[in-house]
């Protein structure tokens, strides 16, 4: 992105440059935050995701505090998830700053996510919101958070080698203004946190503290550093290791969640 400078003194030029390189976040509404949280599954060999309820409440309340129109759903089937995504994609987002979609579930190495009854590809999620399909989100940040911990089944299985370079397949959007966060850890949280995800727990805390002061990428970077240096290693398999979250971005400007009037929203399915 090339940011043009206006004439004037150096301070004015710096202010103009900063303004042109920041997303416009002063629309009447912050935007929709779709949250799909999966705790139980139709396949009874899949373990219940302990801590999912706590994570769902944590991220819902955090996003509500930043003015998001939070729409929280639990244990939906794959076709129901697609219906919710399609419905939001058809809405007019002209008066909204951005869009956020968070999915908390089990994930597979090929990028598949588990709904209640079946799996679906992660690219199907953000594919609903490309500019060609949703013009009113054109030039606006679209954030996707996938908390997809490795599948845990009730029967014992051999653990794949952690040295494999192909732990999962990354699909990166080729469209501008996308931010995708993929966290595949799910068993290295602090023992007393009651959370399924150390990353999600830390991210919500950092967002609450710095969300209106620092840009979104800086907050994510700080979160990654805390996860790296603070939380315990995953001891499953032949070696101890840490599954670091992955961030891919095609954002074209800095993203700040400027303060807005609080939009009250009760936690729970809607």
RANOR-V238033 format. One record per residue. N is the residue number from 0. RES is the residue in one small letter. SS is DSSP state (H for helix, E for strand, C for the rest). OMEGA is omega in whole degrees, -180 to 180 (NA if undefined). Layout:
BEGIN
{{N:RES:SS:OMEGA} {N:RES:SS:OMEGA}}
END
This chain:
BEGIN
{{0:x:C:177} {1:x:C:-179} {2:x:C:-178} {3:x:C:179} {4:x:C:178} {5:x:C:180} {6:x:C:179} {7:x:C:-180} {8:x:C:-175} {9:x:H:-180} {10:x:H:179} {11:x:H:178} {12:x:H:180} {13:x:H:180} {14:x:H:179} {15:x:H:180} {16:x:H:179} {17:x:H:-178} {18:x:H:-178} {19:x:H:-177} {20:x:C:179} {21:x:E:177} {22:x:C:176} {23:x:C:-176} {24:x:C:-179} {25:x:C:174} {26:x:C:179} {27:x:C:-180} {28:x:E:178} {29:x:E:-179} {30:x:E:-179} {31:x:E:171} {32:x:E:177} {33:x:E:180} {34:x:E:176} {35:x:E:-176} {36:x:E:-178} {37:x:C:179} {38:x:C:-178} {39:x:C:-176} {40:x:C:179} {41:x:C:176} {42:x:C:-173} {43:x:C:175} {44:x:C:176} {45:x:E:-179} {46:x:C:173} {47:x:C:-179} {48:x:C:178} {49:x:C:-179} {50:x:C:-178} {51:x:H:-179} {52:x:H:179} {53:x:H:179} {54:x:H:179} {55:x:H:179} {56:x:H:-178} {57:x:H:-178} {58:x:H:178} {59:x:H:-178} {60:x:H:179} {61:x:H:-178} {62:x:H:176} {63:x:H:-179} {64:x:H:177} {65:x:C:172} {66:x:C:179} {67:x:C:171} {68:x:E:-173} {69:x:E:177} {70:x:E:-170} {71:x:E:180} {72:x:E:-176} {73:x:E:173} {74:x:C:179} {75:x:C:172} {76:x:C:-176} {77:x:H:180} {78:x:H:178} {79:x:H:177} {80:x:H:179} {81:x:H:178} {82:x:H:-180} {83:x:H:179} {84:x:H:-180} {85:x:H:-180} {86:x:H:180} {87:x:H:179} {88:x:H:-179} {89:x:C:180} {90:x:C:176} {91:x:C:-178} {92:x:C:-175} {93:x:C:-177} {94:x:C:-179} {95:x:E:-178} {96:x:E:-168} {97:x:E:176} {98:x:E:176} {99:x:E:175} {100:x:E:178} {101:x:E:179} {102:x:E:-180} {103:x:E:-173} {104:x:E:169} {105:x:E:178} {106:x:E:177} {107:x:C:-177} {108:x:C:-179} {109:x:C:179} {110:x:C:178} {111:x:E:178} {112:x:E:-179} {113:x:E:166} {114:x:C:-178} {115:x:C:-170} {116:x:C:-176} {117:x:C:178} {118:x:E:176} {119:x:E:-176} {120:x:E:-177} {121:x:C:-179} {122:x:H:177} {123:x:H:-178} {124:x:H:-177} {125:x:H:178} {126:x:H:178} {127:x:C:-166} {128:x:C:174} {129:x:C:-173} {130:x:C:-179} {131:x:C:-179} {132:x:C:-179} {133:x:C:-177} {134:x:H:-177} {135:x:H:174} {136:x:H:179} {137:x:C:-180} {138:x:C:-180} {139:x:C:-179} {140:x:C:178} {141:x:E:-171} {142:x:E:179} {143:x:E:-180} {144:x:E:178} {145:x:E:173} {146:x:E:-172} {147:x:E:-178} {148:x:E:-179} {149:x:E:-179} {150:x:C:174} {151:x:C:-179} {152:x:E:-177} {153:x:C:178} {154:x:C:-179} {155:x:C:179} {156:x:C:174} {157:x:C:180} {158:x:C:178} {159:x:C:178} {160:x:C:-180} {161:x:C:180} {162:x:C:-179} {163:x:C:-179} {164:x:C:-175} {165:x:C:180} {166:x:C:177} {167:x:C:-180} {168:x:C:180} {169:x:C:173} {170:x:C:-176} {171:x:C:179} {172:x:C:177} {173:x:C:-180} {174:x:C:180} {175:x:C:171} {176:x:C:175} {177:x:E:172} {178:x:E:-178} {179:x:E:179} {180:x:E:-178} {181:x:E:178} {182:x:E:-177} {183:x:C:177} {184:x:C:180} {185:x:C:-176} {186:x:C:-179} {187:x:C:176} {188:x:C:175} {189:x:C:-173} {190:x:C:-175} {191:x:C:-175} {192:x:C:-176} {193:x:C:-179} {194:x:C:176} {195:x:C:-173} {196:x:C:176} {197:x:H:179} {198:x:H:-177} {199:x:H:178} {200:x:H:-178} {201:x:H:-179} {202:x:H:179} {203:x:H:179} {204:x:H:-180} {205:x:H:179} {206:x:H:178} {207:x:H:-176} {208:x:H:-171} {209:x:H:-174} {210:x:C:-179} {211:x:C:-178} {212:x:C:-176} {213:x:C:178} {214:x:C:-171} {215:x:H:-179} {216:x:H:178} {217:x:H:178} {218:x:H:178} {219:x:H:180} {220:x:H:178} {221:x:H:179} {222:x:H:179} {223:x:H:180} {224:x:H:179} {225:x:H:178} {226:x:H:-178} {227:x:H:-170} {228:x:H:-171} {229:x:H:-170} {230:x:C:-176} {231:x:C:178} {232:x:C:172} {233:x:E:-174} {234:x:C:179} {235:x:C:179} {236:x:C:-175} {237:x:C:-179} {238:x:C:172} {239:x:C:-179} {240:x:E:179} {241:x:C:178} {242:x:C:-179} {243:x:C:176} {244:x:C:180} {245:x:E:180} {246:x:E:173} {247:x:E:-174} {248:x:E:167} {249:x:C:175} {250:x:C:-178} {251:x:C:179} {252:x:C:176} {253:x:E:-176} {254:x:C:176} {255:x:C:174} {256:x:C:-179} {257:x:C:-179} {258:x:C:175} {259:x:C:174} {260:x:C:-177} {261:x:C:176} {262:x:C:-176} {263:x:C:-179} {264:x:C:-178} {265:x:C:180} {266:x:C:178} {267:x:C:-177} {268:x:E:178} {269:x:C:NA}}
END
